[in-house]
Amino acid sequence: MAMAMASSLSGLLLLCLAASSSAQLSPRFYATSCSRALAIIRRGVAAAVRSERRMGASLLRLHFHDCFVQGCDASVLLSDTATFTGEQGAAPNKKDAGSIRGMNVIHNIKAQVEAVCRQTVSCADILAVAARDSVVALGGPSWTVPLGRRDSTTASLSLANSDLPPPSFDVANLTSNFAAKGLSVTDMVALSGAHTIGQAQCQNFRDRLYNETNIDTAFATSLKANCPRPTGSGDSSLAPLDTTTPNSFDNAYYRNLMSQKGLLHYDQVLINDGGTAGLVRTYSSGSARFNRDFMAAMVRMGSISPLTGMQGQVRLSCSRVN
């Protein structure tokens, strides 16, 4: 009982600290210090998505991969140096396999912002706004992004390897993983809907194609040609996470789960678990509830352990500390 009470108190303290940090964020943070920042970010994202539709999903994913590792602090953007190993080489972030993309887009936007407002707008805030603008560019909803995050001076390879959920996770693992970041089951199922855009590598869904039974037969067959059974063969070949409308942000992802056409294991399990199946069915029936929950979840995710006030720094370049 004492241990349970201590654990509950620790969890309450964590949530209170998170709420305190996020309360320091404000949508109007740059209203006077850099009023053009949001327009510059919006234009940069829109141009990148026009050039390559997949980039919208990549920028959204980059924000997720940032926030889930030591908070929304742009640590994922820090490049390795002779004395520093960052997060980009972690298993979920392998650059050589194209797993995290879009950093060049963020760097270009940062340079444009710096030309107007020197050392004012953080890379962490640019990531958060770019994620929102990417969803909008692909036909999804818009939400107000709280701002005022600062950039970290550190990154963690070990946390990137341990805190980002792998495709093999089941619902219990996912629930625990998201809860550790202060996010609910509803947040988790709604944020999973980001897989209505983007692509995944064969190595991340091969096991599902050949070893799982809760998968539509025709769907699996259509994917096997470019994702053969031998490990290592075609590992980096890509398939859309949503084969219905792969370049549109909508609720088709959930309808696919209802038809056993989820590409990744940790997608399909959401319809097979009593704790999440109801939300999947609700989101599959219409976009309104999904959009509302997704927007709220994105704000909560974007408020995970931000650096504020005098913490961290505003980097001049997103890839290195000042």
C-alpha positions as CSV (number, residue, x, y, z in Angstrom):
1,M,0.0,0.0,0.0
2,A,2.8,2.4,0.9
3,M,4.6,1.6,-2.3
4,A,1.4,2.1,-4.3
5,M,0.8,5.5,-2.6
6,A,4.3,6.6,-3.2
7,S,4.0,5.6,-6.9
8,S,0.7,7.5,-7.1
9,L,2.2,10.6,-5.5
10,S,5.2,10.4,-7.9
11,G,2.9,10.2,-10.9
12,L,0.8,13.2,-9.6
13,L,4.0,15.2,-9.1
14,L,5.1,14.3,-12.7
15,L,1.8,15.5,-14.1
16,C,1.8,18.7,-12.0
17,L,5.4,19.5,-13.2
18,A,4.3,18.9,-16.8
19,A,1.2,21.1,-16.4
20,S,3.4,23.8,-14.9
21,S,5.8,23.8,-17.8
22,S,3.1,23.7,-20.4
23,A,1.3,26.5,-18.7
24,Q,4.3,28.8,-19.5
25,L,3.6,28.2,-23.2
26,S,1.5,30.7,-25.1
27,P,0.1,30.9,-28.7
28,R,1.1,34.6,-28.7
29,F,4.7,34.0,-27.5
30,Y,6.2,35.6,-30.7
31,A,3.5,38.2,-31.3
32,T,5.8,41.1,-30.7
33,S,9.3,39.5,-30.8
34,C,8.8,37.8,-34.2
35,S,5.4,38.4,-35.6
36,R,6.3,37.0,-39.1
37,A,7.6,33.6,-37.7
38,L,4.4,31.6,-38.2
39,A,3.8,32.8,-41.7
40,I,7.4,31.9,-42.7
41,I,7.0,28.4,-41.2
42,R,3.6,27.9,-43.0
43,R,5.0,28.9,-46.3
44,G,8.1,26.7,-45.9
45,V,6.0,23.7,-45.0
46,A,3.5,24.3,-47.8
47,A,6.3,24.5,-50.4
48,A,8.0,21.3,-49.1
49,V,4.7,19.4,-49.2
50,R,3.9,20.6,-52.7
51,S,7.3,19.4,-53.8
52,E,6.9,16.0,-52.1
53,R,3.6,15.0,-50.4
54,R,5.3,12.5,-48.2
55,M,7.2,15.3,-46.5
56,G,4.1,16.2,-44.5
57,A,4.1,12.9,-42.8
58,S,7.9,13.1,-42.2
59,L,7.6,16.5,-40.5
60,L,4.8,15.3,-38.3
61,R,6.8,12.2,-37.4
62,L,9.9,14.4,-36.6
63,H,7.9,16.3,-34.0
64,F,6.7,13.0,-32.4
65,H,10.3,11.6,-32.3
66,D,11.5,14.8,-30.7
67,C,8.9,15.0,-28.0
68,F,9.1,11.4,-26.9
69,V,12.8,11.7,-26.2
70,Q,13.5,14.0,-23.2
71,G,10.6,16.3,-24.2
72,C,9.9,18.7,-27.0
73,D,13.3,20.4,-27.1
74,A,14.6,19.8,-30.7
75,S,17.1,17.3,-29.4
76,V,16.5,15.1,-32.4
77,L,17.9,17.7,-34.7
78,L,21.4,17.8,-33.1
79,S,24.0,16.2,-35.3
80,D,26.8,14.0,-33.9
81,T,30.1,15.6,-33.3
82,A,33.6,14.2,-32.4
83,T,32.6,14.5,-28.7
84,F,28.8,14.1,-28.9
85,T,26.5,11.3,-30.0
86,G,22.9,12.4,-30.6
87,E,19.6,10.7,-31.4
88,Q,19.7,10.4,-35.1
89,G,21.7,7.1,-35.0
90,A,19.2,5.4,-32.7
91,A,17.5,2.3,-34.1
92,P,14.1,4.1,-34.7
93,N,15.9,7.1,-36.3
94,K,18.3,5.5,-38.7
95,K,19.0,8.2,-41.3
96,D,20.6,5.7,-43.8
97,A,17.3,3.9,-44.0
98,G,15.3,7.1,-44.4
99,S,13.5,6.6,-41.1
100,I,13.6,10.2,-40.0
101,R,13.3,12.8,-42.8
102,G,12.6,16.5,-43.2
103,M,15.5,17.9,-41.1
104,N,16.6,19.8,-44.2
105,V,13.2,21.4,-44.4
106,I,13.4,22.5,-40.8
107,H,16.9,23.8,-41.2
108,N,15.8,25.9,-44.3
109,I,12.9,27.3,-42.4
110,K,15.1,28.1,-39.4
111,A,17.5,30.0,-41.7
112,Q,14.6,32.1,-43.1
113,V,13.3,32.9,-39.6
114,E,16.8,33.8,-38.4
115,A,17.1,36.3,-41.3
116,V,14.1,38.1,-39.9
117,C,14.4,37.6,-36.1
118,R,17.9,36.6,-34.9
119,Q,18.0,34.0,-32.1
120,T,14.4,34.5,-31.2
121,V,12.4,31.5,-32.4
122,S,13.5,28.0,-31.2
123,C,13.9,25.0,-33.3
124,A,11.6,23.1,-30.9
125,D,8.8,25.6,-31.7
126,I,9.5,25.4,-35.4
127,L,9.0,21.6,-35.2
128,A,5.7,22.0,-33.3
129,V,4.3,24.5,-35.8
130,A,5.6,22.6,-38.8
131,A,3.8,19.5,-37.6
132,R,0.5,21.4,-37.5
133,D,1.1,23.0,-40.8
134,S,1.9,19.6,-42.4
135,V,-1.4,18.2,-41.3
136,V,-3.2,21.2,-42.7
137,A,-1.3,21.0,-46.0
138,L,-2.6,17.4,-46.4
139,G,-6.2,18.4,-45.8
140,G,-6.3,17.8,-42.0
141,P,-7.5,20.0,-39.2
142,S,-5.7,23.0,-37.8
143,W,-5.2,23.8,-34.1
144,T,-3.6,26.6,-32.0
145,V,0.0,25.7,-31.1
146,P,1.2,26.9,-27.7
147,L,4.7,28.4,-28.1
148,G,7.7,29.3,-26.0
149,R,9.8,26.1,-26.0
150,R,13.5,26.5,-25.9
151,D,16.1,24.2,-27.4
152,S,18.2,21.6,-25.5
153,T,21.9,21.5,-25.4
154,T,21.9,17.7,-25.1
155,A,20.4,14.7,-26.7
156,S,20.2,11.0,-25.7
157,L,20.9,8.1,-27.9
158,S,19.9,5.7,-25.2
159,L,16.5,7.4,-24.5
160,A,15.8,7.5,-28.3
161,N,16.4,3.7,-28.3
162,S,14.2,3.1,-25.3
163,D,11.4,5.6,-25.4
164,L,10.2,5.5,-29.0
165,P,7.7,2.7,-29.4
166,P,8.7,-0.1,-31.9
167,P,6.2,-1.6,-34.4
168,S,6.2,-4.8,-32.4
169,F,4.5,-3.2,-29.4
170,D,1.0,-4.5,-28.3
171,V,-1.6,-2.3,-26.7
172,A,-0.3,-2.9,-23.1
173,N,3.1,-1.8,-24.2
174,L,1.8,1.2,-26.1
175,T,-0.5,2.3,-23.2
176,S,2.5,2.2,-20.8
177,N,4.7,4.0,-23.2
178,F,2.3,6.8,-23.8
179,A,1.3,7.0,-20.1
180,A,5.0,7.6,-19.2
181,K,4.7,10.8,-21.2
182,G,1.5,11.9,-19.5
183,L,-0.7,10.8,-22.4
184,S,-3.9,8.9,-22.1
185,V,-5.3,5.9,-24.1
186,T,-7.4,8.3,-26.1
187,D,-4.4,10.3,-26.9
188,M,-2.5,7.2,-28.0
189,V,-5.3,6.0,-30.3
190,A,-5.9,9.4,-31.8
191,L,-2.2,10.1,-32.3
192,S,-1.9,6.7,-34.0
193,G,-4.2,8.2,-36.6
194,A,-1.2,10.1,-37.9
195,H,-0.5,6.8,-39.8
196,T,-3.2,7.9,-42.2
197,I,-0.3,9.5,-44.0
198,G,3.3,8.4,-44.6
199,Q,5.1,5.2,-45.4
200,A,6.8,2.3,-43.6
201,Q,9.8,0.1,-44.5
202,C,9.4,-3.6,-45.2
203,Q,11.6,-4.5,-42.3
204,N,8.9,-3.1,-40.0
205,F,6.0,-5.0,-41.4
206,R,7.5,-8.2,-42.8
207,D,6.7,-10.3,-39.7
208,R,3.1,-9.1,-39.9
209,L,2.8,-10.2,-43.5
210,Y,4.1,-13.7,-43.0
211,N,3.3,-14.6,-39.5
212,E,0.1,-12.9,-38.4
213,T,-3.5,-14.1,-39.0
214,N,-5.4,-10.8,-38.3
215,I,-4.5,-9.5,-41.8
216,D,-6.6,-9.3,-45.0
217,T,-5.3,-12.0,-47.3
218,A,-5.4,-9.9,-50.5
219,F,-3.8,-7.0,-48.7
220,A,-0.9,-9.2,-47.5
221,T,-0.4,-10.7,-50.9
222,S,-0.2,-7.3,-52.6
223,L,2.6,-6.3,-50.3
224,K,4.7,-9.5,-50.4
225,A,6.2,-8.9,-53.9
226,N,8.1,-5.9,-52.6
227,C,8.7,-7.3,-49.2
228,P,10.0,-10.9,-49.6
229,R,10.4,-13.3,-46.7
230,P,14.3,-13.5,-46.4
231,T,15.4,-11.0,-43.8
232,G,17.6,-8.3,-45.3
233,S,16.0,-8.6,-48.8
234,G,14.1,-5.5,-49.6
235,D,14.3,-4.2,-46.0
236,S,14.1,-0.6,-47.0
237,S,11.3,-0.9,-49.7
238,L,8.4,1.2,-48.7
239,A,4.6,0.8,-48.5
240,P,2.0,3.4,-47.6
241,L,0.6,3.2,-44.0
242,D,-2.8,4.0,-45.5
243,T,-3.3,2.4,-48.9
244,T,-6.7,4.1,-49.4
245,T,-5.8,7.8,-49.3
246,P,-2.0,7.7,-48.6
247,N,-1.5,11.5,-49.1
248,S,-4.6,12.8,-47.4
249,F,-5.0,13.4,-43.7
250,D,-8.4,11.7,-42.9
251,N,-9.9,8.8,-40.9
252,A,-9.3,6.1,-43.5
253,Y,-6.6,4.6,-41.2
254,Y,-9.2,3.5,-38.8
255,R,-11.5,2.1,-41.5
256,N,-8.4,0.1,-42.7
257,L,-8.0,-1.4,-39.2
258,M,-11.7,-2.4,-39.3
259,S,-10.9,-4.4,-42.5
260,Q,-7.7,-5.9,-41.1
261,K,-5.6,-3.8,-43.4
262,G,-3.4,-2.1,-40.8
263,L,0.2,-2.2,-42.1
264,L,2.1,-2.4,-38.8
265,H,1.5,-4.7,-35.9
266,Y,1.0,-1.9,-33.4
267,D,-1.7,-0.4,-35.7
268,Q,-3.8,-3.5,-36.1
269,V,-3.7,-4.5,-32.4
270,L,-5.8,-1.4,-31.7
271,I,-8.9,-3.0,-33.0
272,N,-8.3,-6.3,-31.3
273,D,-8.1,-4.9,-27.7
274,G,-11.2,-4.1,-25.7
275,G,-9.6,-1.0,-24.3
276,T,-9.0,0.6,-27.7
277,A,-11.4,-1.0,-30.2
278,G,-14.3,1.3,-29.3
279,L,-12.3,4.4,-30.2
280,V,-11.2,2.8,-33.4
281,R,-14.8,2.1,-34.3
282,T,-15.8,5.6,-33.4
283,Y,-13.1,7.3,-35.4
284,S,-13.7,5.0,-38.4
285,S,-17.4,6.2,-38.6
286,G,-16.6,9.9,-39.0
287,S,-13.8,12.5,-38.9
288,A,-15.3,15.0,-36.5
289,R,-14.5,13.1,-33.2
290,F,-11.1,11.9,-34.6
291,N,-10.1,15.4,-35.6
292,R,-11.1,16.8,-32.2
293,D,-9.3,14.2,-30.2
294,F,-6.2,14.3,-32.5
295,M,-5.9,18.1,-32.2
296,A,-6.1,17.9,-28.4
297,A,-3.6,15.1,-28.3
298,M,-1.2,17.0,-30.4
299,V,-1.3,19.9,-28.0
300,R,-0.7,17.6,-25.1
301,M,2.1,15.8,-26.8
302,G,3.7,19.1,-27.8
303,S,3.7,20.1,-24.1
304,I,5.8,17.1,-22.9
305,S,8.6,18.5,-20.7
306,P,9.3,21.7,-22.6
307,L,12.3,23.8,-21.7
308,T,11.0,27.3,-20.9
309,G,12.2,30.6,-19.3
310,M,16.0,30.5,-19.0
311,Q,16.3,26.8,-19.5
312,G,18.2,25.5,-22.6
313,Q,18.8,28.0,-25.3
314,V,17.5,29.3,-28.7
315,R,19.9,27.7,-31.2
316,L,21.2,29.7,-34.1
317,S,21.4,26.5,-36.0
318,C,19.1,23.6,-35.3
319,S,21.9,21.0,-35.9
320,R,24.3,22.2,-33.2
321,V,24.4,24.0,-29.9
322,N,25.5,27.6,-29.8
